[in-house]
Amino acid sequence: MRPSLSILLFTTLSGAGYGLWFVIGVVLAIGEYPEGRGIVLVPLAIGLLLTSVGLLSSVAHLGQPRRAWRALSQWRSSWLSREGVAAFLCLPVVFVIAWRIQSFHDVPKVRLAGVGLAFVAMLTVYCTARIYSSLRTIPAWHHWRVLPVYLLLAIQTGGYWLWAVMAWRADPPREPDGIDTAIPWLLALAVTTVASALLKRGYWRHVDRGECPATPETATGLGALGRLRSVEQPHTEANYLTREMGFVVARRHSARLRALASHLLFSLPLLMLGSVVLFPPMRPLGATIALASVMLGAFVERWLFFAEARHVVTLFYGARGEPTR
């Protein structure tokens, strides 16, 4: 599939924004959020900015952006429509928390609001992932690892955003273990990063095997006659299908980009986490480097997610189930 900049921005920025809201909701729900009203409002606003920019970029991808609102009416059958509905459900929860939040957060109503925010934020990411994982016509996407990778990467990027905000706050905690240096918090980020790495590398192995259930033989029902080949191509020149559905990335470029994504998404952030554990005073710099790394890595990973996927319609143009990169 041809990677589109608007969709890359949407999945990267919105995923980070909803992941940030999810992490905020979880920390509020368990009563471990640092005291102070501003320390809640700032990351909430950052999440709103990330999700808004991402959703606007996705609207720009439409042929008729002014009709985007009609997508919300198909929530009974469309994961795209459900994603839009879930995204709008997040807004009132965020605004209620921003309006009612006080300096002290360890109270039942704040914990309940945190549970609601975490649920609707992760529901939105779930719907986004199902847009792709439900497509049987794209075997690379119709795989069980696609959904958990989407969820974990959203939590991972959102977690690093919250870590960076906490590390740069104007009023550092008086106690030695604030949320930005507490071992349980850093350990949770590390576990999420490692889990994302394991799932993503497993997904890449699946793509390399080229497990495509459709072949020209199964598509035509003539498999009993042997291996089929096209006598004449359907078109004499490039068209929309060959441009959008038949995008192919060279194997050598794919390997380099995977290595880059792995280092940016997993290796460097883990290194920064370890550095902060050993040298707590470097938490602002370490958190900033880790955040920049995971966001750039997520963008590269999303590019590969689209570039390495192939639609089965390419079978009509001579492609087969095995990889051709």
C-alpha atoms as one frame of an Amber mdcrd trajectory, in Angstrom:
protein
   0.000   0.000   0.000   1.270   3.498  -0.767   2.004   5.364   2.491   0.065
   8.625   2.698   1.533  11.443   4.789  -1.866  12.428   6.187  -2.582   8.900
   7.430   0.932   8.542   8.823   0.475  11.748  10.810  -2.967  10.658  11.945
  -1.937   7.239  13.255   1.269   8.554  14.850  -0.005  11.746  16.504  -3.485
  10.560  17.426  -2.125   7.284  18.757   0.265   9.204  21.016  -2.493  11.588
  22.120  -4.977   8.875  23.044  -2.175   6.881  24.639  -1.296   9.931  26.744
  -4.921  10.284  27.856  -5.024   6.575  28.680  -1.914   6.794  30.855  -3.242
   9.919  32.610  -6.508   8.105  33.272  -4.757   5.037  34.686  -2.494   7.078
  36.985  -5.485   9.086  38.221  -7.508   5.902  38.750  -4.856   4.281  40.943
  -4.345   7.476  42.937  -0.656   7.941  42.111  -0.854  11.229  40.208   1.258
  14.077  41.720  -0.654  16.857  43.446  -1.401  20.048  41.560  -4.009  21.180
  39.035  -1.625  22.385  36.364   0.241  19.096  36.215  -3.006  17.487  35.044
  -4.146  20.251  32.700  -0.863  20.496  30.748  -0.700  16.843  29.574  -4.461
  16.860  28.944  -3.957  19.872  26.657  -1.026  18.186  24.912  -3.195  15.127
  24.290  -5.931  17.353  22.875  -3.422  19.004  20.529  -2.001  15.675  19.335
  -5.404  14.091  18.712  -6.812  17.201  17.031  -3.890  17.564  14.619  -4.037
  13.848  13.863  -7.776  13.832  13.182  -7.552  16.947  11.011  -4.776  15.368
   8.945  -6.957  12.280   8.408  -9.820  14.475   7.189  -7.452  16.061   4.664
  -6.932  12.577   3.207 -10.584  12.387   2.137 -11.685  13.268  -1.359 -14.520
  15.442   0.028 -13.419  16.632   3.505 -16.598  18.664   4.014 -18.570  15.401
   4.053 -16.429  13.790   6.770 -19.235  14.163   9.320 -21.298  11.597   7.417
 -18.868   8.868   8.438 -20.227   9.033  11.986 -23.605   7.698  10.862 -22.286
   4.234   9.935 -21.176   3.154  13.414 -23.217  -0.054  13.260 -21.054  -1.550
  10.512 -17.910   0.554  10.058 -14.866   0.601  12.318 -13.950   3.961  10.806
 -17.269   5.377  11.953 -16.893   3.790  15.393 -13.462   5.355  15.677 -14.964
   8.790  15.028 -17.716   8.265  17.589 -15.215   7.063  20.205 -12.964  10.044
  19.484 -15.826  12.446  20.154 -16.729  10.571  23.351 -13.251  11.349  24.684
 -13.804  15.108  24.542 -16.516  15.510  27.201 -14.574  13.253  29.585 -11.432
  15.339  29.089 -13.319  18.620  29.547 -15.051  17.384  32.705 -11.716  16.350
  34.223 -10.132  19.678  33.255 -13.072  21.567  34.768 -13.454  19.603  37.999
  -9.876  18.613  38.777  -8.416  20.030  41.980  -4.961  20.056  43.529  -5.610
  16.825  45.440  -6.510  13.884  43.172  -6.810  10.883  45.482 -10.603  11.070
  45.798 -13.287   8.669  44.473 -14.733  11.034  41.840 -11.300  11.728  40.338
 -10.475   8.030  40.276 -13.759   7.284  38.535 -13.080  10.005  35.963  -9.657
   8.476  35.366 -11.236   5.089  34.657 -13.619   6.704  32.152 -10.828   8.575
  30.378  -8.636   5.479  30.123 -11.541   3.436  28.725 -12.703   5.818  25.993
  -9.122   6.669  24.954  -8.162   3.027  24.513 -11.513   2.307  22.831 -10.611
   4.876  20.170  -7.224   3.263  19.515  -8.915  -0.145  19.417 -11.301   1.054
  16.706  -8.407   2.530  14.728  -6.545  -0.784  14.836  -9.646  -2.701  13.784
  -9.947  -0.573  10.655  -6.824  -2.329   9.409  -6.870  -5.715  11.154 -10.406
  -6.446   9.885  -9.365  -6.226   6.214  -9.064  -9.776   4.898  -8.017  -8.425
   1.499  -4.674  -7.249   2.965  -3.062 -10.338   4.555  -0.252  -8.371   6.225
  -2.872  -6.447   8.216  -5.291  -9.295   8.879  -3.098 -10.713  11.623  -3.633
 -11.041  15.352  -0.508  -8.998  16.231  -1.757  -5.821  14.513  -4.263  -4.957
  17.250  -1.988  -5.411  20.301   0.864  -3.594  18.534  -1.399  -0.595  17.924
  -2.536  -0.565  21.551   0.950  -1.006  23.010   2.554   1.607  20.772  -0.144
   4.107  21.749   0.470   3.410  25.440   4.229   3.541  24.915   4.288   6.873
  23.088   1.724   8.342  25.482   3.759   7.155  28.447   6.893   8.876  27.185
   4.931  12.077  26.631   3.747  12.046  30.248   7.246  11.206  31.456   8.688
  14.198  29.574   6.011  16.553  30.956   6.676  15.371  34.497  10.437  15.650
  34.071  10.246  19.286  32.899   7.597  20.559  35.322   8.440  23.826  37.045
   7.838  22.472  40.561   9.942  19.309  40.961   8.796  16.946  43.695  10.190
  17.416  47.167  10.410  13.677  47.719  13.242  11.843  45.892  10.858   9.565
  44.032   8.471  11.635  41.903   6.544   9.941  39.119   9.282  10.935  36.676
  11.990   9.040  38.608   9.991   6.410  40.552  11.256   2.907  39.799   7.730
   1.403  39.327   6.872   4.094  36.763  10.106   3.649  34.816   9.738  -0.122
  35.027   6.220   0.097  33.567   7.562   2.133  30.644  10.364  -0.386  30.114
   7.983  -3.374  30.187   5.659  -1.678  27.681   8.608  -0.912  25.401   9.916
  -4.486  25.529   6.446  -5.943  24.898   6.000  -3.651  21.883   9.394  -4.718
  20.537   8.643  -8.425  20.834   5.250  -8.129  19.168   6.516  -5.874  16.393
   9.418  -8.149  15.526   7.048 -11.104  15.468   4.819  -9.165  13.082   7.769
  -8.417  10.791   8.581 -12.129  10.670   4.986 -12.747   9.582   5.342 -10.186
   6.780   8.608 -11.750   5.631   6.990 -15.158   5.315   4.486 -13.647   2.887
   1.565 -15.593   4.295  -1.006 -14.627   1.707  -4.003 -17.011   1.603  -5.006
 -15.802  -1.874  -3.270 -16.796  -5.099  -4.311 -16.578  -8.749  -5.270 -20.237
  -8.470  -7.597 -19.767  -5.503  -8.993 -16.497  -6.884 -10.072 -18.146 -10.147
 -10.882 -21.597  -8.816  -8.596 -23.160 -11.415  -5.953 -24.445  -9.023  -6.564
 -28.041 -10.118  -5.053 -27.185 -13.512  -1.714 -26.154 -11.980   0.092 -22.852
 -11.605  -1.580 -20.005 -13.494  -0.017 -17.024 -15.192  -1.438 -13.943 -16.859
  -1.469 -13.985 -20.650  -2.222 -10.272 -20.852  -2.143  -7.517 -18.253  -5.485
  -5.857 -17.321  -4.136  -2.387 -18.197  -1.464  -1.045 -20.478  -0.398   1.763
 -18.103  -0.363   2.615 -14.410  -3.720   3.347 -12.752  -5.111   4.025  -9.294
  -4.925   0.380  -8.212  -1.308  -0.094  -9.235  -0.299   3.175  -7.569  -2.219
   2.761  -4.299  -2.444  -1.002  -3.813   0.718  -2.221  -5.519   3.335  -0.088
  -3.766   6.505  -2.142  -3.234   9.441  -1.251  -1.009  12.854  -2.751  -1.823
  14.028  -5.428   0.605  17.252  -3.591   1.411  15.364  -0.388   2.211  12.873
  -2.309   4.330  15.669  -3.900   6.378  17.338  -0.553   7.006  14.089   1.142
   7.993  13.195  -1.708  10.335  16.556  -1.384  12.044  16.077   2.379  12.325
  12.564   1.973  13.738  13.789  -0.636  16.244  16.594   1.577  17.517  14.378
   4.655  17.768  11.315   2.951  19.234  12.933   0.442  21.548  16.718   0.553
  22.029  17.325   4.263  22.626  14.303   4.786  24.944  15.373   1.798  27.059
  18.867   3.244  27.242  17.454   6.561  28.455  15.334   4.801  31.085  18.387
   3.009  32.406  20.400   6.224  32.432  17.778   8.024  34.518  17.707   5.153
  37.011  21.489   5.455  37.461  21.638   9.256  37.239  18.280  10.810  38.337
  19.422  14.437  37.730  19.495  13.785  33.965  15.762  12.962  33.860  14.723
  16.087  31.827  17.302  15.425  29.121  16.766  11.671  29.143  12.977  11.988
  28.957  13.207  14.496  26.085  15.576  12.307  24.076  13.391   9.260  24.683
  10.235  11.137  23.622  11.783  12.463  20.411  13.116   8.991  19.646   9.822
   7.119  20.110   7.830   9.654  18.091  10.233   9.502  15.159  10.424   5.738
  15.475   6.626   5.464  15.500   6.466   7.480  12.272   8.981   5.155  10.573
   7.126   2.093  11.891   3.833   3.411  10.503   5.448   4.052   7.105   6.620
   0.442   7.004   3.209  -0.789   8.155   1.660   0.620   4.993   4.570   0.166
   2.585   5.014  -3.552   3.322   1.314  -4.393   2.978  -0.103  -5.543  -0.354
  -3.703  -5.790  -1.450  -4.821  -9.053  -3.062  -6.009  -7.049  -6.077  -2.342
  -7.065  -7.163  -2.873 -10.737  -8.105  -4.596  -9.503 -11.250  -1.402  -7.660
 -12.190   0.928 -10.641 -11.973   1.825 -10.542  -8.261   1.623 -13.678  -6.157
   1.396 -14.504  -2.476   5.138 -14.663  -1.843   7.126 -11.521  -1.105   8.474
  -9.681  -4.168  10.502  -7.049  -2.370
